[in-house]
Amino acid sequence: MGRGQRKDLIGEMPVGIAVVRGGNELYIEMVNREFLHAEGYDREELTGNTPFVEYLYRDDTGVFEDAIEVCRELRTTEEIELRIRTKSGGVCWELMRCRLYYYRDAVPYYILVSWNIDKRKNLEEELRLMEEQYSMLEEVTDEFPLEYDVAQRRFRVPRKYRGNGQPGTAGRRYMDYEEMLADICEEDRAAYARVLEAASRDVQTGSIDYRMNVAAPGEEPVYVWYRTIYRSIVGDNGQIIRIIGRSYDVSSDRRIQEELSEEAKRDPLTRLYNKVAASGEVERILKSEPEKQHVLFLIDIDNFKRINDTFGHTVGDTVITDIAGVLQSRFQETDVTARVGGDEFLALMRDATPEEAKARAAALGREARKKLIGDDAIVEVTLSIGMAVYGEDGRDYETLFAMADRAMYATKREGKDHYSFAGKKQQEGAERERRRDRIEYAPESGQKVDKEFLNFAFSLLSHAKDINGSLNVLIEQIGKKYGLGFAMVFEYREEQQEMVLMNYWNRDGSRVEQQVFPQSVTVFREAEIGRFVSTPTEDILTEVPQLGAEKYHGTSIKNCGNVKFEFSGNRSGCLCVGSSSAEGFSKEEAGMLSELARVVAVFVSLRSRQSDDQAEIRHLQNQDMLTELYNLDTFRRLIRKKLKSGGLAQDENMVYALVNLDVNNFAYVNENYGQEAGDSILQELAALIRSESHVVEACRMYSDYFIELVRGTDKKNILGLVEREDQMFGEQLKIRYPAGAMQLSAGICFIDDGEETFEKILEGANLARKLAKEQNAGAVVYRDDMRKKRDEGIRITGRFYAALQRGEFEVYLQPKFLLREERVYGAEALARWRLESGEVLSPARFIPALENIGYIVDLDFYILEQLLRAMRRWRDSGRELFTISTNFSRRNFENGGDDFIERLQNTLQRYGIDPCYIEIEVTESVIVEKLDSLKACLTRLGKLGYRIAIDDFGTGYSSLSVLLEIPANVVKIDKSFTDKIHQNGQSAFVYQMGQFIQSAKEEVIFEGIEEEQQRTFLMECGFNYGQGYYFDRPLPLEEFEKKYI
């Protein structure tokens, strides 16, 4: 085919086609109208004298050249995505396929076929931005995104999903529909699927709660409640293409709802089901088990109004809770028990015959039957029970309830204290049992009545919810039972020789608040434990006039009785009663009161233990268990209260501040010495904090983070106190862990405005602490510009990946010189960020933010790839290479650096550059943080052929001995030491330090050389290498190439 035919054929093609002539440069020989048409070029421009690579975006020239080389050597078709410079100065994406077309005069010609993919790439960039937004959302909140691809029936896998125990999804971006549903609880799966189907079919907005398994594969499922708020997204074609939303953990909300729901079902006094809940539970059982026989009980407490009228509502409530306890003990957990009225109960006995129900009813009556004995009355507690049989008396709840209710009232009409069936056959058998029970349980009389009262006391004790209230009921009943004028309970304070009045009852109904009296009644004080003693009232009033003689003057109380008892913790107290009998107390009364004093002692023990437990619980709730400082919640409440009351602002003589503390490199101790050693450090720090008089309140937030509220005479005073505290503790740590580089970092935020919130003040202290940690500064005071810096960091990380994709990051090279010859022998690669506006950001503006979040790793390798691409180009053009150093963040060396080494090796192999030309720079601070693991990693890198350099030596607080342990070829002395050369007395130190390092390391480079005098001094000292503005500034890669390569 001739040239003209080829030209005609290419011109007719509907896609962009060009024939490119090879050689030293690539030129377009032949092209159709479609080729790079979207970029604004016509055929005449493209076939001129401009090399084709000039149309390419700078960072993509290496990709294109690689593809052409592969086409020529392997004669394959290569497909690449390239950015083309548009005629208007922008960038446009093209997908190109290239292949070796033919040779003419030993010159290769290639054919290029192109398709404009700018729209697709823009969409991909939007998706990447969305991915980063999702990631940021996940990192700064407890939420994670939902994204469901309707057409592909797949879910995007959020990072937090992998964090929820699903390691099988690591590295995957999408998960199939069925796989996702498998992680949803089976009970919620259908509802979740229905929501997705409905939102895929029609535009919808809504929310759904469901349980998702967060256990690792192979383990028992662990389900957590999540809520997803979702929305349907319509595409350009009018069809729903995505369902997006956000999901978050609502376990605590659901738990509270379930607790409230369960609470709403329960009777507050007995904790049995209430009437509404009982009807629902019974209906559910009847519907789910229609083939089985069940019996419904309705139970009423006989004479309950008389019990309340005689003994009061507290005793009445005790009777109700006692009956509820009988029901719970006699029925199975699968049965239903409920309180359906004031003194009425319900029970459903599942899968039971009438004979079994009859036996259960008789047992209930026997166990519930007891006597309540008052001053003027004895009331017997009995039950009237009605029963209805499912199937015979009805097949639904309402019918069975009505029939059982009818049977219960039939029991009451026939004399109470028994049971009846709704059906006639069962009723006849119940009547026979009724007559037998009446004979068997005839009322007891005589002395046994006091035993019944003692049983009442123990029953009151065993069912007591309110210990003190129940004790008040008991002493009231004691007073009424024995016709006393008063009954009192005292607790003794032996050390103070005092007795405290805790419980009091008087026949006239008067109440006495807690009072303290001296232990002055000799006969009572010297009495034996458990022995009843009595004495005339007049003798007591003589010894204890504080009791008030006027109270008993003219009254009928002639004698006082007392029983001393012991209760928990070897403490003692007494039951004290007053009698109107001139003869005093009978032998029987004295014996009974002694027995009752034992019951009172149990009440007092329980009350004391409960009080101690509540105090301990309050203490534990407020305290961090390890350090015994406040926990964060308690500290927050205290400070908020102080701020709200204005107490801090009103103290004109003092200045207050919040101090946020943490221990630098705390993980070093845990990893090398164990958690016990780490806990010991935290306890010692807490002890130091408690000992400082300027610390008003303090708490441990978590891990090694502490907060203090401090005060001082002025701000300078507070700063000095905090720095002294930091120095004291830091010196202790250095002595014990000399290789750990451990010290405190403190952020101080002064409370200048009483209107500021705790959260804002704490945020300020935290920002200052972070800066102190970055700068190894010990203590730093918060300034308003720190918050601006934090906000800028958030903006930087949010824009990073889009900027990386647009090629906004540029490689700069700063040459390294031989001092004597002033000849370049290497360079250091640096990153600069050129914004679309043209502004260039220095590394100090973006490196810290990227390092904090981990994005720095991708920037490190981006710079490395740009450097490798240029080095390959220099090598292929026959130019000599020299070693170039490039920085790698501490983030690369996490988890031992295995992933870093693998990625590094793969990258260099892809470009075919020998590792000897790459010098890996790590800062001294990385060495301090991860000495042991870093040594192992750098040793491996050295064996692979890489050169190792320690950057910024002198800023990381490491010792020379630690430096010598690192397998490094190069040590770069920080500019701060170079600046000391001409300071008085410092030049000798610089010389000696440099000589020491040079004796152990291959190469020592002094950074920041800016003056001839500095270069001269270093040469005279025998140093050979340096870099700095005296020689040359950092240069863009292209400029460096033209000047030095």
ZIGI-V357984 format. One line per field, one symbol per residue. psi: psi as a letter, one per 20 degrees, with the letter a starting at -180 (. if undefined). burial: 1 if it has 9 or more other C-alpha atoms within 8 Angstrom, else 0. A space follows every 50 residues. Layout:
psi->???
burial->???
This chain:
psi->prggggggghhipirppqpppabhqpqphqqrhhpkhhijqrhgghjbjp qhihiqpgiihhgghggggggghilrpqpqpqppprhjjapqpqpppqqp grqpljpqpqpppqppkggghhghgghgghghggggghhirjrqqpopog gilqqpoqhhghikkmiiipiqhqpqghhghhiqphhiggggghgggghh gqoqpaqpprpppjqqpirppopppqppprpqppahjiqphqoraqqqpk ghghggggghghhhiqphgijrqagghgggggggghhhlhirpqpppppp pqkhhhgghgirhghghggghgghhgghhhqrhirppqojagkqqqpooq lqrhghhghggghggghhprpppagjqppporqppqqpppggirjrgggh ggghgghghhgghjjalaqqqhqgghhghhgghghghhghlqqrabhigh hhhhhgghghghjpgoggghhggghghggggjlqhrpqpqpqnghilrpp ohqppqhjjqqprpqpqqmioghghjqqpippqqqqhhhghghmihhnhh hipjrjohqpqpoprqaqkkrraqppqpqiphibqrhggggghgghhggh hgghgggghgggghggghghhiqphgijrqrgggggggggggghijhghi nhiqpqqppoqropkhhggghhirhghghhghhhgghgghiphiogqqqo grckpqpqorqrhrhhggghgghggggghhhghhghmhiilprqppppoq nhoiiqqghhghgghgghgghhghjlieppppqhihhhgghhhghghhig hhhghikipqpqppqpqpggilqpiarppqpqoorhiipppqhhhhgggh hhiiihghgghggghhghgghhggghjjqpqrppqqqpqhhhjqkijghg gghgghghhhikpphiippopqqhhgggglgghhggghgghhhiiqqppo qkpiijkqrhhggihpmqhppopqhhhhiigjqpihhhggggggggghhi qhppppqkpiqhhgggghghijqiqrqrihgqrpqqggggghhi.
burial->00000110011010111111110001111111111110111110011000 11001110011111001101110011111101111100001111111111 00000011111111111100100010011001111111000011111111 00111111101100111010000011100111111001100110110111 00101001011111100000001111111111110000011111111111 10010000000000111001011110111011100100000011111111 11010011001101111101111101110010001111110011111111 01110011011101100110111110001011111111110011111011 10111111111100011111111001100110010000000000000010 01110111111011001001111111111110011111111110001111 11111110000000001010100100100111111110011001100000 00000011111111111000111111111110011000111111011111 11111111100000000001011100101111011100110111011110 00011111111111110111001110111001101110110000110111 10011111111110101110111001101110110010011111111111 10010101001101111111111000111111000110010011011100 11110001111111111110000111111111111000001110011111 10001110110011111111111110000000111111101110011101 10000011001010111111111111111110011111101100111111 11110101000101001111111110111110000110011001001100 101111111100011011100011111111110111100100000
